[in-house]
């Protein structure tokens, strides 16, 4: 991680802390999705027992939809305020710009993940217990892989007029088998207390590293175009 990347990430985080637009809207979306699942499955019955089999799909569905919404705004500040050319003129490598954006997106989405986990615990009577650390590790790895590829795709779609729709169309096929399914499978094993999660973790780590490598090779060309 270069110093320039850290400065870019600090700039994005400072803007978010000042405006809170992306964080507020994303957390509200997370809450709406969780509540929709809660009342669709159980209605107004407040006497809930633990439902561990629901945790994995509900948790990751919320994280991915909220994350895509957050990634749509990854370059929007520079695009809307016509600062993109200024960002590209910085005396730093294009890869440092990618790393800075990715780090800011990662920190942003980790906060959303933790809030989402709190919602799941509160509304579905789930108690992580001793599996909390392992569950948190899977969430962090899944989020890292998702954000690493998502930031790259967000950069690819920045110039498109319909970049929000294009981001979803381009990103979802890339992460279905490499992030979504491994993350859901690992989480299901953790909450049910059965199975080895290392195969899924290896897939998540491998895809995250591959995304960083692809960004190193392609991000400079993407920004020049």
N, C-alpha and C positions, 0 to 999 in steps of 0.2 A: 504494500500500500504506500504510494508516494505521498509526499507532503501536499502536492497540488491536488490530489484526489481528496485528501482530508479537508482541504480548504473548500473545495466544491461541495462536499457533503455538508460541511458546517454552514455554508451559505444556504443550501436547501433546507436544512433543519431550522435555521434561524427564521427563514421566510415562513415555514410551517408553524413555528411557535408564535409568530406574530399574527398570522391570519387565522390559523386553526381551521381553515376551510376543508382541506382534504381529510384531516383527522376526524372532524366532527361528522362529515357526511358519510365517511366509511364506517365509523362506529355505529351510527344510526342505521345504516344498511345492515350491518351485522346483527343488531338488535332486532330489526324487522324480520330477518330470515329466521333467527332463532325462535322468535315468538310465533311466526307462521308455522314452523314445524311443531312447536309445543301445542298449540291449540288445534292444529289439524289432526294430530295424533291422539290427544287426550281431552280435547274440548276444555271445559271449565272445571274438570275434576282436579281438585287441588291435592288429593291424597295420592301422591306418586310414590311408587317404589323405584328402586334403582333400575335403570334400563341401559346397561353397559353396551348392548348390541347396537344402540342408536347413536352412541357417542361419536364413533369414527366417521360415519357418513355425514352426520349433521355438522360436526366440527369442521371437517375439511371442505364441505360444500360452502359453508359460510366463509371460511378463510379464502378460498379461491375466488369466489365472486367478489368479495370485498377487496381482495388483492388486485384483481383485474381493474376494478374501479380506481384504486389508488395508482396503479401503473399508468392508466390513461392520462394522469396529470403529471407524469414524471418530467416531461419537457414542456408542459403547457405554459409555465411562467415565462420562459425564454421565448416561446413561440408567440404568445399573445402580446407580450411587451416588446417584441422585436429585438430581443437581446441575444438571439441565437447566434448571429454573426459575431457578436462580441465574445460570446463563450468560445466559439471556434478560433478566434484570433488570440486567445490566451497563449502565452509562451509555454505550452505544455503539450504532452502527447494526447492524441485522441483517446487512447486507452485510459489515461488518467481521468478524463472526463467521464468515461464509462464507469470506472471504479468509484468515482465520487458519487455519481447518480445512483449506482447500485447500492452503495453503503447507506445513503440517505433513505432509499426505498426499503432496504432491509430493516433499518432501525424503526422506520415508520410502521412497517407491517408486523414487526415483532410486538409492538405495542398493541396493535389491533388483534393479534393472535391471543395475547394474554387477556385482553378484555373479552374476547370471544369465548375463551376457556372458562372465564368467570361466569359468563351467561349460561354456558352449557351446564356447569356445576349447579348453578342456581335454579334453572328451569327444568332440568331433567334429573335432579337428585343424584347426580353422579359424584362419588367420592374417590379421587385418585389414590389416596392412601400411600402405600409404599412405592407405588408405580409412578409417582408424580415426576421424579427426576428423569426416568426413562421416557415418559410421555413428553416431557418438555424437550428432551433431546431430539425426539422424532419431529416435533413441531418445528424446532429451530432448523434442523437439516432440511426438512421439506420446504420450509420458507426460503432458505438460502438457495436451493436449486430452482425454485419457482421464480424468485426475484432475479437471479443471475441470468436466466433466459428471458424473463419478462422485460428487463431493462434493455436488453439487446433488441428485442422485437419492438419495444416502444420507440427506440431510436430509428428503427427502420420505417416506422409508420408516421413519423413526426410531420412529414411534408404533405401527407394525404389530407384531403378535406374531410374525409370520413374516417379519420384515424382511430376513433373509438371503436367502430364496428370492425375495421381492418385489424386492429390489435387483437380482438377476440378471435377473429377468423384465423389469424396467423398463429396465435399463441396456443390456443386450446389443443389442436392436434399434436403439437410438440410436447405437451406436458401430460397428456392423458396416460400413456403407458410408462412414462419416465418419472413422473412425480405424483400424479393423482392416485393411481392404483397402488404403488408402493407405500405411499404415506397412509392411505386408508387401511391397507392390509396390515401394516406395522402397528397402527393405532388399535385396530381390532384385536390383534394378538395381545397387546398390552392390557387393554381394559378387560379382556376375558381371562387374562392370566395364563395363557397357553401359547406355546410356539416360540421359535427363535426369530428375532427381528433382524438379525444381521444381514440376511440376503436383501431385504428391503432397504436397509441403511446403506449397503454397498451400492445399490442402484442410485439412491438419492445423492450420495457423495460423488459417484462417478459422473452423473449427469451435471451436477454443479460444476465440477472441474472441467468437463467438456464445454459447458456454456462459457466459462471464463476463457478457455482457449479459443473458442469461436469468436468471442468478442475481441480478443487480442488480434486475431487475424482479419476480422471483417469490420470492426466498428469505425476505423479510420476511413475506409472506403464508403461506408454508409453515410457518414457525416459530410464527406466531400460531395456526394450526390444530392 
